[in-house]
Amino acid sequence: MGIQSSKLKSILSAGVFLLAMTAAQAHAPFDQSTVGNVRLLVNNAKLIAHGKVAKVTYVNGVSRAGRPQPHTFVTYELGEVLFPKGTERTEVTLKFVGGPDGQGRFLDVGGVPKFMVGDEDILFIAENGENGCALVLCEFGRFRVLDDLVYESHGSPVTRITLKSIIAIGIGPSELQKFSFPAPAFDELIKNPSAQRILKQSGMTVDEAREKYNAEAPKQIVMDEGASGRPSEVKLGAKSSLVLETLQQAIAFYDPKTPEPLIDAVPDKPFSVPAPVEGRPLETPGK
């Protein structure tokens, strides 16, 4: 018995949906005045760098309830390290809560950015990500670079940068609103109770479904995170050379303490998910 395309789509969509995680709001700053605050970003970073994502690895940790909790390990190739001065490392691996669980579900954690190979970013790195997010102010510690122009984490163009603040306003290129991740293998997807239920209702055999899925299912799941009814006018960000030059001046001005060396996150090491951990307090020296 053949499998209709609509049934194939049903099997796929049964497992591909977003899981909300309200605890994730702890990663987003409660005080919006901290967003774009250069002093906070500089003084709370162990590493400030400009680089590109070379590798993304998805790993399930185990929560106290015994359920898988997806995490994303992101390896950056570093083109330039702004701080600490003299750092010779050429790559860094960071850990973030969230990602696909391999069975068609995706844990999308509010305030935690998502990454794809090829992404180019300016990063304010606080730690390796053991508390769920590796960046200072989490998503607000990432500035995205596209065609040598700079945007904040959600794609709004950086319109102004000084020693005190980074201002981002408006709608940026649609490319920054796209995100994709690998579609689950059939034998993993079919472990999802929703997919099992639809397969049973369809009357298809597992072998028939597997053959058709492997032949026709998309290799990537694409998510469009842009707002509906986006205005046609797209604004462009500030030049990356200007942003990097200003950040170098800010680092010299605030003169942050040289931190302990940053230890990379290790995706091959099994881990459990502890109780929610608050991010370390931001230091606000009055300079």
N, C-alpha and C positions, 0 to 999 in steps of 0.2 A: 504494500500500500504506500503510495506516495505521500509527501508532506506538502501541504499548501504553504505559500509564502506567509500568509497571515498567521498560520500556526507557528511557523518558525519565529516570526516577530514576537508572538505572544510568549514563547519560551524565553526569548532574550529579555523582553521588557519585564517579565515576571521577576527577574533577578536584579535588573538594573534600576535602582532607585536610590534616593538620598536619605541617609539617616541623620537626623538632627541630634546635636549633643549640646544641651543647654549649658553644661559646665564649661564649655569652651569659651563662654563670654568672659571668663576670668583672664583670658589671654589679651583681650582688647582693653585699651586704657579707659578707665572710668572717667578720667579727666581729659576731655578732648583738647584742652589747651596744650597737652604734651605732644600732640601730633605735629610733626615737623619741627620740634624743638631741637635745634642743632646741639645745644649744650648737653641736653639729656642723652641724645644719641651718641655723641662723642665720649662723654664721661662714663657711659655704662657699657661700652663695647670692649671686648677682648681682642677683636679683630675687625678692621674696617677695610673692605676690599672690593675690587671690581673684577668680575669673572663671569664665566659661562657654565651652565649646567652640562656636565659631561655624562652623568649617569643618574638614573632614578631607580631605586630599588624599593619594592613594597614588601613589608614584613608584618606578619600578625604577631603582636604580643598577646599575652593571656591575662585577662582581667581577674579580679578576685572571684567573680561569679563563674569563672571558667570559660567565658565566651571570648572569641578572638577579637582583638582590638587592633585595627589596621594602623600602621605607622609608615611613614615615607622617609627613606634615607636618600639624601641629595648630595651628590659629589660635584663640587665646582672646580673647574680649572681656573686658577687665579691669574689674571693678566697683570694686575697691579695691586699691591698691598699698601694702603695709605698709613695704616697703624697696626701694630707697633712699628716704628721706623727700624729698618734693617732686617725685617722678617724676610726669610728666604724661601718659605714654603710656597709651593706652586699649586697645591690643591687642598681642599678641606671637605670633610664629609659631615653633614648635619642631619639631625633627626627631628621629624615633625609628626605630631599626632594626626591621624586621618589618612584616607586613601582607600583603594579597593580591597575587599577582603578575599578576592579570588573566587567568590561564589556569586558574583553579579551585584553585590551591594557595595556602596561607596559611602564611607564615613566622611562627611563634609563638615568640618569643625569651624564654626564662626570665629573669625579673627585670626585663623591660621592660613597662611598662603598655600597655594598648590603650585607644583613645578613640573616643567617638561624639559626634556633634553633640548639644548639649544637656547634656552632662556638666558638672556644677558642681564646682569643685575649689579647694582651697587648695594652692598650689604653692611649692616651694622650688627655684628655677631656678638651675642652676650655669652653664649656657652655652646655646648654641642647638641643640646636639645633634650636632655634627660627629663626636663619638666614639661615637655610637650611642644615647645617652640624654641628655636635656637636664637631668635633675633631680639634685639632691643625693641620693646613695644610691639613685638611679634610682627604682624603684617605691616606695621608702620616703620619697621626697620629694614624694609626692602624697597629699593627704587629700581624700576625696570628700565632697561635701555633698548630702544628699537631705532635702527637707522641712525645711531649716534645721538638720539634725543632721549630725554629722561622723563619718566612718568612715575607716579606713585603706584603702590601695589595693585590698586584696582584699575589702573589705566588712565587716571586723570593726569593731564600734562603738568609738569613742574613749570610754573610761569615765573617764579622768582626765588632766588636763593641769596641769603646773606649769612653773616657769621652767627646770626641768632635764629633764623627760621628758614624753612623750606615751604613754599606755598605752592599748592597744586589745586587747580580749578578747571572744570570743564570736562568734556568728553574727548578721549583720545582715540587712537586707531582701533578698529574692530578686532585686529589681530590679538590685542591684549585682553580681549574678552573671551577668547577661545581656550578651551582646555580639553585635553584628551588623555585617555589611559587605556591600557590593553584590555580588550574584551576577555572575559574569563574563558578558560578551556571548558569544553562541554562537560567532561567528567567532574569538573569542579562545580560548574553551574548547576548541574542536576542534583547536587547535594542541598541546594537551596529549597526549602519546603514549598515556596511559591512555584518554582519551576516544576517540582515533582507533582504538584496538584494539577497544574495545567496540562502536563504530559499525560497524566492519568485520565483527565477529562477528554482529551483529544482522541484517545484510543490508539495512539501511535506506539510502536515499540521503541525501546531505548536505542537499539541499533539503527533503526530508521532515522530517528531524531538526530543521533550523533552524526550520521553520514551527511545529512542535509545541512546541519549546523556547521560542520567543518567546511562544507563547500560554499556556503552562502552567507554566513554570519559575518558582520564587519570585524576587521582585526582591531579596530580602535573604537572606543565609545567617546563621542564628542559631546562636550557640554558647552553651550553658549551662555555665558554669564552676563551678557549685556542687558541693559534695561530695555523693556519693550517700548516701542515708539521712540527710538533714539533719534535725536535731532540730526539733520543731515550735515550740519556744520561740525567738522572735526578739527580740534585744536592740536597744535604740535607742542612738544615739550622743549625745555631749554637744552642747549647743546651739552653733551656729556663732558666735553673738555672744560666748559665753564663750571659745571657742577663739581667735577673732581678738583679743579683748581681752588674753588672756594672752600671745599671740605679740607684740603691740605692747609689752607690758611686758618680755618677754624681749629684744626688739631693743634697747630702751632700756638694759637691764641689761648686755648683752654688748657693745653699742656697736661693731658691726662696721665695718670700714673701708669707705668709699664705693668701690664697684668701678668699673671701666671700664664704659661703657655697653654693654648687651647688644645684639648685632647679630642681627636676625631671620634665621632660616633661610629659604632661597628655593627653593620647590618647582619653579619654572620653569627653574632653572639646572641643566644636565646635570652629573652627578657620577659619579665612579667610587668603588668601595669599597676603601679601603686595607687593609693588614694590620690585624688587631685592635689597637685602641688601648686601653691601660689608662686608666681614669678618673684625673683629676688627684688627687694625694693630698689627703686631708682635713686641714684646718688645725685644730689643737686647742689654741688659746691657753689658758693656764691662768688663767682668770678665774672 
